[in-house]
Amino acid sequence: MGKLYLWGWYSSEFVTDWLIPEIEENCRQYGILSQTAYEIFQKNKFADNSIYFHHGYAESDIPIGQEYEELLFIEDYNLPEIFIQKCHARILCFFNAFHTRPTESAMKGHHELSLIQFEQGVPQIICNELHKITKESPLNSTGKRFCLSSKG
């Protein structure tokens, strides 16, 4: 499965005050895109050890439930990665970017949102180094990215 590039994480206040109400309103107003994804979202929207992300371009379609074993830190868009941390992560849900609603996959080529759960807790380096998205601080380009990878 393809790598998933994380561009920013949503603060818990932003998630509860704006993102979740926006998702729920969009589902009421525009309809549910996937009943399965909607039910997964409702069950997991406040799951332990999980965090909402804005992710970058998906290399390929990535389904809900995809699991990853590595977290790669990339700075200033330079490869190879400057830091690799072993961690187990699983995609709980994806959300489309337009009229944000739960979907069953991240579509190839799209920048969208995801809810990801980390088996051992959210790695502190994510909170320390990746852009934090708040109402006052929308997504911006810092050059710092993380990549979830299933390759060993």
Contacts in CASP RR format, 6 or more apart in sequence:
PFRMAT RR
TARGET T0000
AUTHOR 0000-0000-0000
METHOD contacts of the structure
MODEL  1
MGKLYLWGWYSSEFVTDWLIPEIEENCRQYGILSQTAYEIFQKNKFADNS
IYFHHGYAESDIPIGQEYEELLFIEDYNLPEIFIQKCHARILCFFNAFHT
RPTESAMKGHHELSLIQFEQGVPQIICNELHKITKESPLNSTGKRFCLSS
KG
1 60 0 8 1.000
1 62 0 8 1.000
1 66 0 8 1.000
1 150 0 8 1.000
2 58 0 8 1.000
2 59 0 8 1.000
2 60 0 8 1.000
2 62 0 8 1.000
2 150 0 8 1.000
3 59 0 8 1.000
3 147 0 8 1.000
3 148 0 8 1.000
3 149 0 8 1.000
3 150 0 8 1.000
4 55 0 8 1.000
4 56 0 8 1.000
4 58 0 8 1.000
4 62 0 8 1.000
4 66 0 8 1.000
4 68 0 8 1.000
4 91 0 8 1.000
4 106 0 8 1.000
4 114 0 8 1.000
4 147 0 8 1.000
4 148 0 8 1.000
5 55 0 8 1.000
5 56 0 8 1.000
5 57 0 8 1.000
5 74 0 8 1.000
5 145 0 8 1.000
5 146 0 8 1.000
5 147 0 8 1.000
6 53 0 8 1.000
6 54 0 8 1.000
6 55 0 8 1.000
6 56 0 8 1.000
6 126 0 8 1.000
6 130 0 8 1.000
6 145 0 8 1.000
6 146 0 8 1.000
6 147 0 8 1.000
6 148 0 8 1.000
7 53 0 8 1.000
7 54 0 8 1.000
7 55 0 8 1.000
7 56 0 8 1.000
7 111 0 8 1.000
7 130 0 8 1.000
7 131 0 8 1.000
7 139 0 8 1.000
7 145 0 8 1.000
8 53 0 8 1.000
8 54 0 8 1.000
8 130 0 8 1.000
8 131 0 8 1.000
8 132 0 8 1.000
8 133 0 8 1.000
8 139 0 8 1.000
9 51 0 8 1.000
9 52 0 8 1.000
9 53 0 8 1.000
9 54 0 8 1.000
9 126 0 8 1.000
9 127 0 8 1.000
9 130 0 8 1.000
9 131 0 8 1.000
9 132 0 8 1.000
9 133 0 8 1.000
10 19 0 8 1.000
10 51 0 8 1.000
10 52 0 8 1.000
10 53 0 8 1.000
10 54 0 8 1.000
10 132 0 8 1.000
10 133 0 8 1.000
11 132 0 8 1.000
11 133 0 8 1.000
11 134 0 8 1.000
13 134 0 8 1.000
14 133 0 8 1.000
14 134 0 8 1.000
14 135 0 8 1.000
15 52 0 8 1.000
17 135 0 8 1.000
18 135 0 8 1.000
19 52 0 8 1.000
19 100 0 8 1.000
20 45 0 8 1.000
22 100 0 8 1.000
23 41 0 8 1.000
23 95 0 8 1.000
23 100 0 8 1.000
23 101 0 8 1.000
23 102 0 8 1.000
26 99 0 8 1.000
26 100 0 8 1.000
26 101 0 8 1.000
27 38 0 8 1.000
27 101 0 8 1.000
27 102 0 8 1.000
29 99 0 8 1.000
30 99 0 8 1.000
30 101 0 8 1.000
31 101 0 8 1.000
32 38 0 8 1.000
32 101 0 8 1.000
32 102 0 8 1.000
33 96 0 8 1.000
33 101 0 8 1.000
33 102 0 8 1.000
33 103 0 8 1.000
34 102 0 8 1.000
34 103 0 8 1.000
34 104 0 8 1.000
36 64 0 8 1.000
36 104 0 8 1.000
37 64 0 8 1.000
37 93 0 8 1.000
37 94 0 8 1.000
37 102 0 8 1.000
37 103 0 8 1.000
37 104 0 8 1.000
38 101 0 8 1.000
38 102 0 8 1.000
40 64 0 8 1.000
40 92 0 8 1.000
40 93 0 8 1.000
40 102 0 8 1.000
41 92 0 8 1.000
41 93 0 8 1.000
41 95 0 8 1.000
41 102 0 8 1.000
41 115 0 8 1.000
44 50 0 8 1.000
44 92 0 8 1.000
44 93 0 8 1.000
44 115 0 8 1.000
44 117 0 8 1.000
45 115 0 8 1.000
47 92 0 8 1.000
47 115 0 8 1.000
47 117 0 8 1.000
48 117 0 8 1.000
49 117 0 8 1.000
49 118 0 8 1.000
49 119 0 8 1.000
49 120 0 8 1.000
49 121 0 8 1.000
49 122 0 8 1.000
50 92 0 8 1.000
50 115 0 8 1.000
50 116 0 8 1.000
50 117 0 8 1.000
50 118 0 8 1.000
50 122 0 8 1.000
51 115 0 8 1.000
51 116 0 8 1.000
51 118 0 8 1.000
51 122 0 8 1.000
51 126 0 8 1.000
52 113 0 8 1.000
52 114 0 8 1.000
52 115 0 8 1.000
53 113 0 8 1.000
53 114 0 8 1.000
53 115 0 8 1.000
53 116 0 8 1.000
54 111 0 8 1.000
54 112 0 8 1.000
54 113 0 8 1.000
54 133 0 8 1.000
54 139 0 8 1.000
55 106 0 8 1.000
55 111 0 8 1.000
55 112 0 8 1.000
55 113 0 8 1.000
55 114 0 8 1.000
56 111 0 8 1.000
56 112 0 8 1.000
57 109 0 8 1.000
57 110 0 8 1.000
57 111 0 8 1.000
58 106 0 8 1.000
58 107 0 8 1.000
58 108 0 8 1.000
58 109 0 8 1.000
58 110 0 8 1.000
58 112 0 8 1.000
59 108 0 8 1.000
59 109 0 8 1.000
60 108 0 8 1.000
61 105 0 8 1.000
61 106 0 8 1.000
61 107 0 8 1.000
61 108 0 8 1.000
62 91 0 8 1.000
62 94 0 8 1.000
62 105 0 8 1.000
62 106 0 8 1.000
63 91 0 8 1.000
63 104 0 8 1.000
63 105 0 8 1.000
64 91 0 8 1.000
64 92 0 8 1.000
64 93 0 8 1.000
64 94 0 8 1.000
64 104 0 8 1.000
64 105 0 8 1.000
65 90 0 8 1.000
65 91 0 8 1.000
65 92 0 8 1.000
66 90 0 8 1.000
66 91 0 8 1.000
66 150 0 8 1.000
67 88 0 8 1.000
67 89 0 8 1.000
67 90 0 8 1.000
67 91 0 8 1.000
67 150 0 8 1.000
68 87 0 8 1.000
68 88 0 8 1.000
68 89 0 8 1.000
68 90 0 8 1.000
68 148 0 8 1.000
68 149 0 8 1.000
68 150 0 8 1.000
69 86 0 8 1.000
69 87 0 8 1.000
69 88 0 8 1.000
69 149 0 8 1.000
69 150 0 8 1.000
69 151 0 8 1.000
69 152 0 8 1.000
70 84 0 8 1.000
70 85 0 8 1.000
70 86 0 8 1.000
70 87 0 8 1.000
70 148 0 8 1.000
70 149 0 8 1.000
70 150 0 8 1.000
70 151 0 8 1.000
70 152 0 8 1.000
71 84 0 8 1.000
71 85 0 8 1.000
71 86 0 8 1.000
71 87 0 8 1.000
71 89 0 8 1.000
71 123 0 8 1.000
71 125 0 8 1.000
71 126 0 8 1.000
71 146 0 8 1.000
71 147 0 8 1.000
71 148 0 8 1.000
71 149 0 8 1.000
72 81 0 8 1.000
72 83 0 8 1.000
72 84 0 8 1.000
72 146 0 8 1.000
72 147 0 8 1.000
72 148 0 8 1.000
72 149 0 8 1.000
73 81 0 8 1.000
73 82 0 8 1.000
73 83 0 8 1.000
73 84 0 8 1.000
73 85 0 8 1.000
73 125 0 8 1.000
73 129 0 8 1.000
73 144 0 8 1.000
73 145 0 8 1.000
73 146 0 8 1.000
74 81 0 8 1.000
74 82 0 8 1.000
74 143 0 8 1.000
74 144 0 8 1.000
74 145 0 8 1.000
74 146 0 8 1.000
74 147 0 8 1.000
75 82 0 8 1.000
75 143 0 8 1.000
75 144 0 8 1.000
75 145 0 8 1.000
76 143 0 8 1.000
76 144 0 8 1.000
77 143 0 8 1.000
77 145 0 8 1.000
81 147 0 8 1.000
83 125 0 8 1.000
85 123 0 8 1.000
85 125 0 8 1.000
87 118 0 8 1.000
87 119 0 8 1.000
87 120 0 8 1.000
87 123 0 8 1.000
88 118 0 8 1.000
88 119 0 8 1.000
88 120 0 8 1.000
89 116 0 8 1.000
89 117 0 8 1.000
89 118 0 8 1.000
89 119 0 8 1.000
89 148 0 8 1.000
90 116 0 8 1.000
90 117 0 8 1.000
90 119 0 8 1.000
91 106 0 8 1.000
91 114 0 8 1.000
91 115 0 8 1.000
91 116 0 8 1.000
92 115 0 8 1.000
92 116 0 8 1.000
92 117 0 8 1.000
93 102 0 8 1.000
93 103 0 8 1.000
93 114 0 8 1.000
93 115 0 8 1.000
94 102 0 8 1.000
94 103 0 8 1.000
94 104 0 8 1.000
94 105 0 8 1.000
94 106 0 8 1.000
94 112 0 8 1.000
94 113 0 8 1.000
94 114 0 8 1.000
94 115 0 8 1.000
95 101 0 8 1.000
95 102 0 8 1.000
95 103 0 8 1.000
95 112 0 8 1.000
95 113 0 8 1.000
95 114 0 8 1.000
95 115 0 8 1.000
96 103 0 8 1.000
96 110 0 8 1.000
96 112 0 8 1.000
96 113 0 8 1.000
97 110 0 8 1.000
97 111 0 8 1.000
97 112 0 8 1.000
97 113 0 8 1.000
100 113 0 8 1.000
103 112 0 8 1.000
106 112 0 8 1.000
106 114 0 8 1.000
116 148 0 8 1.000
125 146 0 8 1.000
126 146 0 8 1.000
129 144 0 8 1.000
129 146 0 8 1.000
130 144 0 8 1.000
130 145 0 8 1.000
130 146 0 8 1.000
131 137 0 8 1.000
131 139 0 8 1.000
131 140 0 8 1.000
131 142 0 8 1.000
131 144 0 8 1.000
133 139 0 8 1.000
END
